[in-house]
Amino acid sequence: MKTIIEPFRIKSVEPIRMTTREERRGLLKAANYNLFKLHSDDVIIDLLTDSGTSAMSAAQWGAVMTGDESYAGAPSFYRFEAAVRDLMDFAHIIPAHQGRAAEHLLFSLIAKPGHIIPSNTHFDTTRGNIEAMGAEAVDLPIPEGKVPSLDHPFKGNMDLAALDALLKEKGDAIPAVMMTITNNAGGGQPVSLENIRSAAALAHAHGKPFFIDGCRFAENAWFIKLREPGQHDRSIKEIVRDTFAVADGMTMSAKKDAFANIGGWLALNDDALAEQARTRLIQTEGFPTYGGLAGRDLDAIAQGLKEIIDEDYLRYRVRTNSYIAERLDAMGVPVVKPAGGHAVFIDARAFLPHIPPLEYPGQALACALYEAGGIRGCEIGTVMFGRKPDGTEEAARMDLVRLAMPRRVYTQSHADYIVEVFEELAATKDALRGLKIVKEPPMMRHFTSDFEPL
């Protein structure tokens, strides 16, 4: 059969408040055209992020009831640690309350002013934590990853020649090499196992540790199984273990590929660095066997890690995004090809060519999408990445709108509704205008900036 159904039954539901276009126009203005400032109960379909927005399973809710809230040495931690190590066999598993806390732990220890940290593409919090230490986050995607309309099986790959050249030229300033799977800011695109291994080998040849931002590791493994020669007959678990076998450590938001509403971890093989990280953890997050999390959250993560590698789920998950992307593409809406694992990305710069990049076409499209249909997406472009640490602004490499699909939350009728709203927007897109920023913070401005229409 061609139809891939949701591999689950819905056991509990939450009502959606259906707003009118006139209401949404006023709510958007009151939020200063920043979708992060909307109240979530004023959103019909919330695709702002897939982080922490998953529907937990009955087994996860059952695991919540087994959570032990002892300050130190709780059984919940050891169940969590065993579940992580079953997939990623690192010497030290250090919990944190979410991925950015794990990033802060890592970069506060290894990054200093003048340092350079390369990656295939850093995401916003990773970049923010690197820049907060005075270091520079450098993106080295392959050329194919810079062209939204180009179809390539592993557009998330790192440019190995560029990495080698950077390590040779500025190796003294590079404390580590990062790899993000999947490549979120690059359109949710996967990284091949061959590229992961080659990037790790280059880093190690230059004496540098290799770290993986593993937030969407299971989706990345599914793409490897589907698209990489020699991987088709292997299990997701085997591919995941091979992925992390070449790494010296990882950061993780369990709010993505662990079906959890909160949580994350930093994993390391370096004993001395792990000791430093645990000391810093106690100062900022909590004792190393809870790391800012309740025991029940650790148990929910442990159960979620068992569920995320289910191939029926992953097949459905990836197909959902492909379905939306294919229908948008058929009506002429420019999407990043092929569809990513966790989101559909719209090429706003191509969809709205009359809006210059410094008038933020991605933000304009995201606002129009909310006004037209109550759908909340997220700009991934010049608003998010255009302001440099020295205060200057330039157009980002791409201006995208990300429609991130929460796991196990929406159905096909929601997907069809999204397509219908875009059909309406496509007919009126030439009337859309750009925005200007009237207030912004010094870092990660997309979360809290205020906008006005031009």
Secondary structure, DSSP 8 states (H G I E B T S, - for coil): ------SS------------HHHHHHHHHHTTT-GGGS-GGG-SEE-S-SSS-----HHHHHHHTT----SSS-HHHHHHHHHHHHHS--SEEEEESSHHHHHHHHHHHH--TT-EEEES---HHHHHHHHHTT-EEEE-B-GGGG-TT---TTTT-B-HHHHHHHHHHHGGG---EEEESSBTTTTSB---HHHHHHHHHHHHHTT--EEEE-TTHHHHHHHHHHHSTT-TTS-HHHHHHHHHHT-SEEEEETTSTT--SS-EEEEES-HHHHHHHHHHHHHHT--TTTTT--HHHHHHHHHHHHHTT-HHHHHHHHHHHHHHHHHHHHTT--B-SS--SSEEEEEHHHH-TTS-GGG-HHHHHHHHHHHHH-EE-EEESHHHH-B-TTS-B---S--EEEEE--TTT--HHHHHHHHHHHHHHHHHGGG---EEEEE--SSSGGGT-EEEE-
